[in-house]
Amino acid sequence: MAIELTLLSRSYCHLCQEMEVALVPLAEEFGASVTVLDVDSDPGLEARYDELVPVLLHGESEICHYFLDEAKTREYLAGIR
């Protein structure tokens, strides 16, 4: 079963760009795909996550926000493998 992650992001957000880059090796290690969504393109997402971006999600589960928590993300991904 492929792991599908979602990164809620903004184009002008340097923290978002940093998390996206930092996530690449982990996604490759665990065979995960990452979909980057602009939080501002969806009023519902913007209302829910506006101040938290970047936010890394697996389905409805929030893995981390603001910065990639590599240890927590690695533990989470290992648990769903």
Contacts in CASP RR format, 6 or more apart in sequence:
PFRMAT RR
TARGET T0000
AUTHOR 0000-0000-0000
METHOD contacts of the structure
MODEL  1
MAIELTLLSRSYCHLCQEMEVALVPLAEEFGASVTVLDVDSDPGLEARYD
ELVPVLLHGESEICHYFLDEAKTREYLAGIR
2 31 0 8 1.000
2 32 0 8 1.000
2 33 0 8 1.000
3 30 0 8 1.000
3 31 0 8 1.000
3 32 0 8 1.000
3 33 0 8 1.000
3 58 0 8 1.000
3 77 0 8 1.000
3 80 0 8 1.000
3 81 0 8 1.000
4 32 0 8 1.000
4 33 0 8 1.000
4 35 0 8 1.000
4 58 0 8 1.000
4 59 0 8 1.000
5 23 0 8 1.000
5 27 0 8 1.000
5 32 0 8 1.000
5 33 0 8 1.000
5 34 0 8 1.000
5 35 0 8 1.000
5 56 0 8 1.000
5 57 0 8 1.000
5 58 0 8 1.000
5 63 0 8 1.000
6 34 0 8 1.000
6 35 0 8 1.000
6 36 0 8 1.000
6 37 0 8 1.000
6 56 0 8 1.000
6 57 0 8 1.000
6 58 0 8 1.000
6 59 0 8 1.000
7 16 0 8 1.000
7 19 0 8 1.000
7 20 0 8 1.000
7 23 0 8 1.000
7 34 0 8 1.000
7 35 0 8 1.000
7 36 0 8 1.000
7 37 0 8 1.000
7 54 0 8 1.000
7 55 0 8 1.000
7 56 0 8 1.000
7 57 0 8 1.000
8 37 0 8 1.000
8 39 0 8 1.000
8 45 0 8 1.000
8 49 0 8 1.000
8 52 0 8 1.000
8 53 0 8 1.000
8 54 0 8 1.000
8 55 0 8 1.000
8 56 0 8 1.000
8 57 0 8 1.000
9 16 0 8 1.000
9 17 0 8 1.000
9 19 0 8 1.000
9 20 0 8 1.000
9 36 0 8 1.000
9 37 0 8 1.000
9 38 0 8 1.000
9 39 0 8 1.000
9 53 0 8 1.000
9 54 0 8 1.000
10 16 0 8 1.000
10 38 0 8 1.000
10 39 0 8 1.000
10 40 0 8 1.000
10 53 0 8 1.000
10 54 0 8 1.000
11 38 0 8 1.000
13 53 0 8 1.000
13 54 0 8 1.000
15 53 0 8 1.000
15 54 0 8 1.000
15 66 0 8 1.000
15 67 0 8 1.000
16 53 0 8 1.000
16 54 0 8 1.000
18 67 0 8 1.000
18 68 0 8 1.000
19 54 0 8 1.000
19 56 0 8 1.000
19 67 0 8 1.000
19 68 0 8 1.000
20 34 0 8 1.000
20 36 0 8 1.000
20 54 0 8 1.000
22 68 0 8 1.000
22 70 0 8 1.000
23 34 0 8 1.000
23 56 0 8 1.000
23 68 0 8 1.000
23 73 0 8 1.000
26 32 0 8 1.000
26 68 0 8 1.000
26 70 0 8 1.000
26 73 0 8 1.000
26 74 0 8 1.000
26 77 0 8 1.000
27 33 0 8 1.000
27 34 0 8 1.000
30 77 0 8 1.000
30 78 0 8 1.000
30 81 0 8 1.000
32 77 0 8 1.000
37 45 0 8 1.000
39 45 0 8 1.000
39 46 0 8 1.000
39 49 0 8 1.000
39 50 0 8 1.000
39 53 0 8 1.000
39 55 0 8 1.000
40 46 0 8 1.000
49 55 0 8 1.000
49 65 0 8 1.000
52 65 0 8 1.000
52 66 0 8 1.000
53 65 0 8 1.000
54 65 0 8 1.000
54 66 0 8 1.000
55 62 0 8 1.000
55 64 0 8 1.000
55 65 0 8 1.000
56 62 0 8 1.000
56 63 0 8 1.000
56 64 0 8 1.000
56 65 0 8 1.000
56 68 0 8 1.000
56 73 0 8 1.000
57 63 0 8 1.000
58 76 0 8 1.000
58 80 0 8 1.000
61 76 0 8 1.000
63 69 0 8 1.000
63 72 0 8 1.000
63 73 0 8 1.000
63 76 0 8 1.000
64 72 0 8 1.000
64 73 0 8 1.000
END
